[in-house]
């Protein structure tokens, strides 16, 4: 049969000769059959294993009939909020409603509910009371146990309980979803499927649960934030597939949420198979009239080469979701996909990205991770690179060179981000040369996140001296190549550990660079990160040290304004921040001052901002060194 989109209505089922689906996948995203979308991977994988799968994308959660359009599935419903947590999708860090949803046709906002996984599952339960319901995706994965919910500002129960789902598949889900499907297909009752790695289930007693570690009960977590910090530390320490233990979280005396150990990572061959499935590589044609799905623009001509990240930044949920062990595709698989891209009618010769969570990670941090897992009490790059770290870019360089040689490919960019400390850990500078010579489009985005070492420590990022060294080497390499290329740093305000002193230090750094970011990222407390745990509890769960946390909206506004101190709209906030920090020496007419006194002529100093600053940033870096 010619490849086509999976059924989205009864007519599609009839064309395929189906009377009933085995599984119906309900998604908060529009239906995009591309491997950058979780629903595409899971549905195509189940199809490859012989199951009939239909898709209901963005059902009307106020109408029961919207989840009935494909009828009752033979084996069960699969439910996901989409590629993002629905609350992150809907709201900015200031809790204001976003104006666009890139995962919806036409970018229209409001096509999915808040807490979409819970709402969809309860809608399904209201119609099909006995159908098995399996939840997955990042929203379910990061809310699988008790978690702090920033938007309601309270601790919430496991999403498994509030959704009334039977099983939660956490992580990427390829292994667990096939095992669940096979178990259901064999006739097993969904309540008996309690043995699959990478899943979470509920239990009324622990008689059949073995070899587990008991977490504090939900009532204890609500009563004492320090207990939650301890609990999250245990959870975070059990995200490795080789060493992770079974965890039990009690909800009273007769209800328990049981998290099985993480699923094992995919081999290179298995990764290749996942990305070689017959994707249509586009959004469903029914969205054409609405203008398509905006998210496809960023990923249509990009290649996913890896997953997982051993960088383990405190504010990132990747460790909790994908784990620290790198899984990568073969060169052959990526080259095959790249050749397919060149055949697309709208391909202009540019591959937009070759990477993943971190572009230049192509294999596990050290050999032992593939048999013994990642170290429990040690990170690979923080506070300094581990002596066992394999810092080697040769495989990635060979891959990039082979991609550049494909007929029809003009340029291969790297946009998913590199770890500058990992680049420096590699004794060879061959990758830095290749990067600057072939894979930067005038500017390279990097993520130092901050410049104050006390904040960087809480972020799990290297000291600022490491970033400064990278800046120096990057500039030197571009000079050697005769290229005028500069760095654009991602910076974050109001992260736990950042007092007004550190916020001013960051503003001074930007002053010396001659650069004011057009966009600033305030720390966003998303579910199940170390930084979010710090934000909620006031403790660093790794050490149980108390941490200063800027939670007051006005203080956060001041810290944010300091990063954009040249904006006249921020004057009052910047002045207040400087006075609060005891840095009135930065209010005046000296070139080191951030702003001028009220009533003074002009505003701040005359250094360039925005696009003009970007043109000078390379020279400023050189001057500073």
C-alpha distance (Angstrom), angle and dihedral (degrees) to the residues before:
residue distance angle dihedral
X1 . . .
X2 3.79 . .
X3 3.83 111.6 .
X4 3.78 112.2 -97.1
X5 3.77 140.6 158.3
X6 3.78 115.8 -75.8
X7 3.82 117.0 -100.8
X8 3.80 116.7 -74.1
X9 3.82 96.9 172.8
X10 3.81 142.0 19.2
X11 3.79 92.2 -91.7
X12 3.81 90.6 58.9
X13 3.79 89.1 50.3
X14 3.80 91.4 51.3
X15 3.81 91.7 51.4
X16 3.81 87.8 56.4
X17 3.79 91.4 44.9
X18 3.81 93.5 -114.8
X19 3.76 123.9 148.1
X20 3.79 94.1 179.5
X21 3.80 137.3 14.5
X22 3.77 119.7 -127.6
X23 3.79 90.2 -145.3
X24 3.78 133.7 12.8
X25 3.80 114.5 -154.7
X26 3.83 113.9 -151.7
X27 3.80 112.7 -162.2
X28 3.78 135.3 -175.4
X29 3.81 88.9 -148.7
X30 3.77 126.8 72.6
X31 3.80 112.6 -97.5
X32 3.80 107.0 -87.4
X33 3.79 113.7 166.2
X34 3.78 96.7 -150.6
X35 3.83 128.2 115.3
X36 3.80 90.8 -119.1
X37 3.81 86.5 72.0
X38 3.79 118.1 75.3
X39 3.79 94.3 -144.9
X40 3.82 90.4 56.1
X41 3.82 93.3 53.6
X42 3.80 95.3 46.3
X43 3.81 96.1 44.8
X44 3.81 94.1 45.7
X45 3.79 91.3 46.1
X46 3.80 91.7 53.0
X47 3.80 89.4 46.3
X48 3.81 89.1 53.3
X49 3.81 88.2 54.7
X50 3.78 91.3 55.5
X51 3.81 101.3 -96.0
X52 3.81 125.4 135.9
X53 3.79 107.6 -127.3
X54 3.78 129.7 -175.2
X55 3.80 128.2 -171.7
X56 3.79 130.3 -136.1
X57 3.79 106.6 -173.2
X58 3.79 120.8 -164.6
X59 3.81 98.8 -15.1
X60 3.80 118.8 -162.3
X61 3.80 99.9 -98.0
X62 3.82 90.4 -158.6
X63 3.80 92.3 59.7
X64 3.82 121.5 64.9
X65 3.78 91.7 -159.4
X66 3.81 90.3 65.7
X67 3.83 90.7 75.3
X68 3.80 92.1 44.7
X69 3.80 99.4 61.9
X70 3.82 92.9 102.1
X71 3.78 95.4 35.8
X72 3.77 127.6 -127.3
X73 3.83 111.8 -32.9
X74 3.78 119.0 -128.1
X75 3.81 94.7 -126.8
X76 3.77 108.5 18.0
X77 3.80 153.5 -76.7
X78 3.81 125.0 -70.4
X79 3.81 112.9 -154.9
X80 3.81 131.5 -167.7
X81 3.80 133.4 164.1
X82 3.82 88.5 -140.7
X83 3.79 137.4 -108.0
X84 3.81 91.4 -35.5
X85 3.75 136.3 40.7
X86 3.80 102.5 -92.3
X87 3.82 92.4 -126.5
X88 3.80 92.8 52.7
X89 3.78 87.3 46.8
X90 3.80 91.7 53.2
X91 3.80 105.0 36.9
X92 3.79 139.4 45.5
X93 3.80 120.2 -134.5
X94 3.83 87.8 -92.4
X95 3.83 86.7 57.9
X96 3.78 92.6 -113.3
X97 3.79 117.7 143.9
X98 3.80 112.9 -101.1
X99 3.79 117.5 -123.8
X100 3.81 97.6 -140.1
X101 3.79 138.3 40.2
X102 3.80 108.8 -158.2
X103 3.81 90.9 -164.7
X104 3.81 94.0 59.6
X105 3.84 127.7 78.5
X106 3.78 109.1 -90.6
X107 3.79 90.4 5.2
X108 3.80 89.5 -86.1
X109 3.80 114.7 168.7
X110 3.80 122.2 -137.9
X111 3.80 102.3 42.9
X112 3.80 93.3 119.3
X113 3.81 130.7 42.5
X114 3.78 129.2 -115.6
X115 3.83 110.0 -91.2
X116 3.79 86.9 17.8
X117 3.81 97.9 -176.2
X118 3.80 92.6 57.1
X119 3.80 93.9 43.9
X120 3.82 94.9 48.2
X121 3.80 93.0 47.3
X122 3.79 93.5 49.8
X123 3.80 89.4 48.4
X124 3.81 90.5 52.9
X125 3.81 91.3 46.4
X126 3.81 90.4 53.6
X127 3.81 89.2 60.9
X128 3.80 107.0 25.5
X129 3.79 104.6 34.0
X130 3.80 96.8 173.3
X131 3.83 102.1 38.3
X132 3.80 114.5 112.5
X133 3.81 111.3 -111.0
X134 3.81 120.3 -157.8
X135 3.80 119.3 -173.3
X136 3.80 127.0 -159.2
X137 3.78 143.5 145.0
X138 3.77 128.4 92.3
X139 3.81 96.7 -60.3
X140 3.81 92.1 56.2
X141 3.81 93.1 38.0
X142 3.80 95.2 55.0
X143 3.80 93.8 41.7
X144 3.80 96.5 46.1
X145 3.80 94.0 117.5
X146 3.79 132.0 24.6
X147 3.79 107.3 -50.1
X148 3.78 142.4 174.9
X149 3.80 111.6 -104.2
X150 3.80 110.1 -154.3
X151 3.80 95.8 -164.5
X152 3.81 95.5 57.7
X153 3.83 91.1 29.1
X154 3.79 93.8 -132.8
X155 3.76 143.3 97.6
X156 3.80 111.9 -92.4
X157 3.79 131.6 -159.6
X158 3.78 123.8 -110.6
X159 3.78 108.8 -65.6
X160 3.79 87.2 -127.2
X161 3.82 89.3 72.5
X162 3.80 99.4 43.3
X163 3.81 92.4 45.6
X164 3.84 94.9 48.9
X165 3.81 87.4 -136.2
X166 3.80 120.5 154.3
X167 3.81 99.9 -139.5
X168 3.79 134.8 13.8
X169 3.81 118.0 -150.7
X170 3.80 109.4 -156.8
X171 3.78 130.1 -167.4
X172 3.80 120.2 22.2
X173 3.80 91.2 -32.4
X174 3.80 105.0 -151.0
X175 3.81 95.3 123.1
X176 3.78 97.8 39.4
X177 3.81 97.9 45.3
X178 3.81 92.8 54.3
X179 3.82 91.2 47.5
X180 3.81 90.4 49.3
X181 3.81 90.7 48.5
X182 3.79 92.7 49.4
X183 3.81 91.7 47.8
X184 3.80 92.1 51.2
X185 3.80 91.1 44.9
X186 3.81 90.1 53.5
X187 3.78 89.2 59.7
X188 3.81 99.7 -101.2
X189 3.78 117.5 152.0
X190 3.81 109.2 -114.1
X191 3.81 89.0 -125.6
X192 3.80 89.3 63.7
X193 3.80 95.0 54.0
X194 3.78 95.9 97.7
X195 3.80 101.6 124.9
X196 3.82 105.6 72.8
X197 3.80 120.7 112.2
X198 3.79 114.1 -125.1
X199 3.81 94.0 34.0
X200 3.78 138.3 106.3
X201 3.80 125.2 -152.5
X202 3.80 139.3 170.4
X203 3.80 125.4 -112.8
X204 3.79 133.1 -171.0
X205 3.78 92.1 -150.6
X206 3.80 137.9 6.2
X207 3.79 98.3 -124.3
X208 3.80 92.7 114.3
X209 3.82 96.5 35.2
X210 3.78 116.4 96.8
X211 3.79 140.7 -178.8
X212 3.79 95.8 16.5
X213 3.78 139.3 146.3
X214 3.79 115.9 -132.1
X215 3.78 116.6 -132.2
X216 3.81 123.0 -155.0
X217 3.81 112.9 -80.9
X218 3.79 120.9 -100.3
X219 3.81 92.2 -111.3
X220 3.83 89.5 55.1
X221 3.80 91.0 49.2
X222 3.79 91.8 53.0
X223 3.79 92.1 47.6
X224 3.82 97.9 48.1
X225 3.80 124.6 31.3
X226 3.77 90.1 -163.8
X227 3.81 88.1 61.8
X228 3.79 89.2 54.9
X229 3.82 90.5 51.8
X230 3.81 89.5 52.6
X231 3.80 91.4 46.6
X232 3.79 93.4 49.5
X233 3.79 90.4 49.7
X234 3.81 88.7 57.7
X235 3.81 91.5 46.8
X236 3.80 92.2 49.0
X237 3.79 90.8 48.3
X238 3.80 90.9 55.4
X239 3.80 100.4 56.3
X240 3.80 94.2 99.7
X241 3.84 116.2 101.5
X242 3.81 93.4 -143.4
X243 3.79 101.0 44.7
X244 3.81 103.6 20.7
X245 3.80 115.6 121.6
X246 3.79 130.4 -145.9
X247 3.82 107.9 -95.3
X248 3.80 128.1 -154.2
X249 3.81 123.2 -161.4
X250 3.83 114.7 -168.0
X251 3.80 124.0 -142.1
X252 3.77 100.0 -172.5
X253 3.79 123.7 -47.7
X254 3.79 99.5 -55.6
X255 3.79 106.2 38.8
X256 3.77 128.4 64.7
X257 3.80 134.0 172.5
X258 3.79 110.1 -145.0
X259 3.80 121.5 -160.1
X260 3.79 114.3 -162.7
X261 3.84 118.4 -148.7
X262 3.83 116.4 -80.5
X263 3.80 119.3 -83.9
X264 3.79 117.1 -101.0
X265 3.83 116.8 -96.5
X266 3.79 119.4 -98.0
X267 3.78 118.6 -102.4
X268 3.80 120.1 -123.8
X269 3.81 89.5 -100.8
X270 3.80 91.6 51.2
X271 3.79 91.6 47.9
X272 3.80 89.4 51.8
X273 3.79 90.9 50.8
X274 3.81 91.9 51.8
X275 3.80 92.9 52.5
X276 3.80 93.4 42.0
X277 3.81 93.7 62.3
X278 3.84 115.4 120.7
X279 3.79 99.1 -91.9
X280 3.80 118.6 171.3
X281 3.84 86.0 -141.6
X282 3.79 93.7 -142.4
X283 3.78 143.6 70.5
X284 3.80 120.6 -80.6
X285 3.82 111.3 -80.0
X286 3.81 91.1 -123.6
X287 3.82 87.4 75.6
X288 3.78 95.0 58.8
X289 3.80 94.5 93.6
X290 3.82 90.5 54.9
X291 3.80 90.6 52.9
X292 3.78 98.4 -97.1
X293 3.80 129.3 -91.3
X294 3.85 112.3 -52.4
X295 3.83 94.8 -147.3
X296 3.81 91.4 69.1
X297 3.80 91.1 69.3
X298 3.80 93.2 68.6
X299 3.79 97.6 45.9
X300 3.79 108.0 28.1
X301 3.80 93.5 92.1
X302 3.80 97.9 30.7
X303 3.80 129.1 99.8
X304 3.80 124.2 -138.8
X305 3.78 105.2 -145.2
X306 3.80 102.0 167.5
X307 3.77 147.9 6.9
X308 3.80 134.1 -153.2
X309 3.80 125.8 47.7
X310 3.78 132.2 -133.8
X311 3.81 90.7 -168.2
X312 3.82 88.2 87.5
X313 3.82 98.4 -169.9
X314 3.80 110.3 -167.7
X315 3.81 94.6 -124.9
X316 3.82 94.8 49.4
X317 3.81 123.3 91.0
X318 3.80 94.5 -155.8
X319 3.79 94.8 100.6
X320 3.79 89.5 53.8
X321 3.81 92.9 45.9
X322 3.82 110.5 29.5
X323 3.79 100.6 13.4
X324 3.80 131.9 -134.9
X325 3.81 98.8 -78.6
X326 3.80 112.9 97.9
X327 3.79 117.5 -129.6
X328 3.79 116.4 -169.4
X329 3.78 140.8 -175.9
X330 3.79 123.6 -122.9
X331 3.79 122.7 -101.6
X332 3.80 89.4 -114.7
X333 3.80 92.7 56.0
X334 3.80 92.7 49.5
X335 3.79 94.0 45.0
X336 3.79 90.3 50.2
X337 3.81 90.3 53.2
X338 3.81 91.8 45.3
X339 3.80 90.3 54.5
X340 3.80 88.5 52.5
X341 3.80 88.9 53.9
X342 3.80 91.5 55.4
X343 3.81 88.9 57.8
X344 3.80 93.3 57.9
X345 3.82 110.3 108.1
X346 3.83 92.9 -131.1
X347 3.82 96.0 46.8
X348 3.82 108.5 122.7
X349 3.79 98.0 -171.0
X350 3.80 97.6 -89.7
X351 3.80 125.3 115.3
X352 3.78 101.8 -158.7
X353 3.78 99.0 -155.8
X354 3.80 144.4 -3.1
X355 3.76 108.6 -165.3
X356 3.76 146.8 60.1
X357 3.81 134.4 -135.4
X358 3.82 85.7 -21.4
X359 3.80 115.1 13.7
X360 3.80 100.3 -148.7
X361 3.84 97.8 50.2
X362 3.81 107.1 101.6
X363 3.81 102.7 156.2
X364 3.82 139.9 16.7
X365 3.79 116.6 -66.0
X366 3.78 91.5 -111.6
X367 3.80 137.4 4.4
X368 3.80 95.9 -108.7
X369 3.81 93.1 62.7
X370 3.81 91.3 77.0
X371 3.80 92.3 60.1
X372 3.80 107.0 19.3
X373 3.79 102.3 25.2
X374 3.78 132.0 -129.6
X375 3.80 118.9 -38.9
X376 3.79 113.0 -89.6
X377 3.81 98.6 -146.2
X378 3.79 101.2 27.9
X379 3.79 134.0 65.3
X380 3.78 124.1 -143.4
X381 3.81 98.6 -130.1
X382 3.81 106.1 13.7
X383 2.96 132.7 116.4
X384 3.80 84.0 -3.9
X385 3.82 131.9 -16.6
X386 3.80 111.7 -76.9
X387 3.81 114.9 -110.5
X388 3.82 88.0 -122.9
X389 3.82 93.5 53.8
X390 3.80 115.3 124.2
X391 3.78 100.3 -140.1
X392 3.77 100.9 -178.6
X393 3.81 128.4 136.8
X394 3.81 98.3 -179.9
X395 3.80 95.1 105.5
X396 3.82 91.8 48.4
X397 3.81 90.8 47.7
X398 3.82 91.4 52.3
X399 3.79 90.2 49.1
X400 3.80 93.4 50.6
X401 3.79 91.8 47.6
X402 3.80 91.9 51.3
X403 3.80 90.7 49.5
X404 3.80 91.4 50.6
X405 3.81 89.9 54.2
X406 3.82 94.5 58.2
X407 3.82 110.7 112.6
X408 3.78 109.8 -107.3
X409 3.80 95.5 26.3
X410 3.80 111.6 115.5
X411 3.79 100.5 171.1
X412 3.80 139.0 5.1
X413 3.79 114.8 -153.1
X414 3.80 130.1 -164.3
X415 3.78 109.3 -144.4
X416 3.80 106.3 147.5
X417 3.79 90.7 80.9
X418 3.77 137.0 -101.5
X419 3.81 129.5 -127.8
X420 3.78 103.9 -115.9
X421 3.82 90.7 -163.1
X422 3.80 89.7 55.0
X423 3.82 89.8 50.4
X424 3.80 89.4 53.4
X425 3.81 91.8 46.0
X426 3.81 88.4 61.4
X427 3.80 105.8 88.0
X428 3.78 90.4 -148.0
X429 3.80 119.8 72.8
X430 3.79 92.8 -158.1
X431 3.80 92.1 109.2
X432 3.81 92.3 50.3
X433 3.80 88.6 53.4
X434 3.82 92.5 48.0
X435 3.79 90.8 46.6
X436 3.80 94.6 51.8
X437 3.80 95.1 39.8
X438 3.80 100.3 46.1
X439 3.80 116.1 6.7
X440 3.80 109.5 47.2
X441 3.79 121.7 87.1
X442 3.81 96.8 -152.1
X443 3.79 94.5 -65.7
X444 3.76 134.3 48.1
X445 3.78 119.9 -150.9
X446 3.78 114.2 -142.7
X447 3.78 131.8 171.1
X448 3.80 115.9 -131.5
X449 3.86 84.2 147.8
X450 3.82 93.0 -164.1
X451 3.81 142.1 2.5
X452 3.81 102.7 -140.3
X453 3.80 110.7 94.2
X454 3.84 95.4 -144.9
X455 3.82 88.8 59.3
X456 3.80 93.6 41.6
X457 3.80 88.6 54.0
X458 3.81 90.9 57.6
X459 3.80 90.0 45.1
X460 3.79 92.0 53.6
X461 3.81 89.1 -122.3
X462 3.83 127.9 135.3
X463 3.78 120.9 -94.9
X464 3.78 116.9 -83.1
X465 3.82 91.6 -107.4
X466 3.83 88.1 69.3
X467 3.80 91.9 56.6
X468 3.79 90.9 46.0
X469 3.79 89.6 53.2
X470 3.80 90.2 51.1
X471 3.81 91.0 49.9
X472 3.80 90.0 52.5
X473 3.80 93.5 49.1
X474 3.80 93.3 43.5
X475 3.79 91.3 52.4
X476 3.81 91.9 45.9
X477 3.79 92.0 50.8
X478 3.81 92.7 49.5
X479 3.79 90.4 48.7
X480 3.79 89.9 51.0
X481 3.80 90.0 51.1
X482 3.79 93.2 45.0
X483 3.81 92.9 -119.2
X484 3.80 128.4 140.0
X485 3.79 99.5 -144.8
X486 3.76 127.2 142.6
X487 3.78 142.1 -169.0
X488 3.80 126.2 -107.1
X489 3.83 108.9 -159.3
X490 3.78 122.8 -148.8
X491 3.80 107.9 -137.0
X492 3.78 132.1 -172.6
X493 3.78 129.6 -153.5
X494 3.81 129.8 -155.0
X495 3.80 97.5 18.5
X496 3.83 114.4 159.9
X497 3.79 108.1 -82.6
X498 3.80 93.7 35.3
X499 3.79 112.6 119.5
X500 3.78 121.7 177.3
X501 3.81 87.5 -91.4
X502 3.84 92.1 62.5
X503 3.81 91.0 42.3
X504 3.82 90.1 56.2
X505 3.80 90.1 46.8
X506 3.80 88.6 57.0
X507 3.81 91.3 49.2
X508 3.80 90.4 51.8
X509 3.79 90.2 51.6
X510 3.80 90.4 53.4
X511 3.79 89.8 47.8
X512 3.79 90.6 54.7
X513 3.80 90.4 48.0
X514 3.78 91.1 50.5
X515 3.77 89.9 -130.6
X516 3.78 134.7 123.2
X517 3.80 115.1 -171.7
X518 3.77 114.8 -125.8
X519 3.80 88.8 -146.7
X520 3.79 129.1 34.8
X521 3.79 126.5 -164.5
X522 3.77 114.8 -142.0
X523 3.79 112.5 -155.2
X524 3.82 106.9 -87.8
X525 3.84 114.4 -153.7
X526 3.81 98.6 -142.3
X527 3.83 119.6 174.8
X528 3.81 122.1 -73.5
X529 3.78 105.8 7.3
X530 3.80 127.2 126.9
X531 3.80 89.4 -122.0
X532 3.81 92.1 53.2
X533 3.79 88.8 50.5
X534 3.82 88.1 53.2
X535 3.80 90.7 47.9
X536 3.80 93.0 52.4
X537 3.80 101.0 37.5
X538 3.80 105.3 26.8
X539 3.82 90.0 -128.9
X540 3.78 133.0 104.2
X541 3.80 99.2 -127.1
X542 3.82 91.3 -152.1
X543 3.80 94.1 62.5
X544 3.83 103.2 8.2
X545 3.80 88.2 -126.1
X546 3.79 116.0 150.8
X547 3.80 112.1 -107.6
X548 3.78 129.8 -159.1
X549 3.81 108.4 -120.6
X550 3.82 124.4 -168.1
X551 3.81 101.3 -142.1
X552 3.79 101.4 147.2
X553 3.83 108.3 102.8
X554 3.79 92.1 -138.7
X555 3.79 93.3 51.9
X556 3.79 90.0 47.6
X557 3.81 88.7 51.2
X558 3.81 89.6 53.3
X559 3.80 93.0 49.9
X560 3.77 90.1 48.6
X561 3.81 92.6 47.3
X562 3.81 91.3 53.4
X563 3.80 89.8 63.2
X564 3.82 88.8 55.0
X565 3.77 96.3 35.2
X566 3.81 93.5 145.0
X567 3.80 92.0 65.3
X568 3.84 106.0 100.4
X569 3.81 89.5 -144.6
X570 3.80 88.5 65.6
X571 3.82 96.2 52.4
X572 3.81 98.0 105.5
X573 3.81 93.0 46.2
X574 3.82 92.8 46.7
X575 3.80 92.5 48.8
X576 3.81 91.3 49.1
X577 3.80 91.2 47.6
X578 3.80 93.2 50.6
X579 3.79 92.2 48.9
X580 3.80 91.2 47.8
X581 3.80 90.3 50.4
X582 3.81 91.6 48.5
X583 3.81 90.9 -117.5
X584 3.77 102.2 126.1
X585 3.81 85.2 137.9
X586 3.81 84.5 81.4
X587 3.83 91.0 61.6
X588 3.79 108.6 82.2
X589 3.79 145.8 59.6
X590 3.78 101.1 -67.5
X591 3.79 116.2 113.0
X592 3.80 88.7 -115.2
X593 3.80 92.5 58.7
X594 3.77 119.8 104.6
X595 3.80 97.7 -153.0
X596 3.78 137.5 9.2
X597 3.80 124.7 -118.6
X598 3.79 117.9 -86.2
X599 3.76 109.1 -84.7
X600 3.80 92.0 22.6
X601 3.78 120.5 130.4
X602 3.80 112.8 -91.1
X603 3.76 129.0 -8.7
X604 3.76 124.7 -82.1
X605 3.78 118.1 -40.6
X606 3.77 126.2 -39.2
X607 3.77 98.3 -109.6
X608 3.79 115.5 134.3
X609 3.78 123.2 -98.0
X610 3.77 137.8 -166.9
X611 3.80 115.4 3.6
X612 3.80 93.7 -3.7
X613 3.79 89.6 56.0
X614 3.78 91.0 52.0
X615 3.79 89.5 58.7
X616 3.78 91.0 56.3
X617 3.76 100.6 36.9
X618 3.79 95.3 95.4
X619 3.78 92.8 53.6
X620 3.79 91.5 46.4
X621 3.79 90.3 53.6
X622 3.80 90.5 51.9
X623 3.77 92.7 47.8
X624 3.79 91.8 50.4
X625 3.80 92.0 52.5
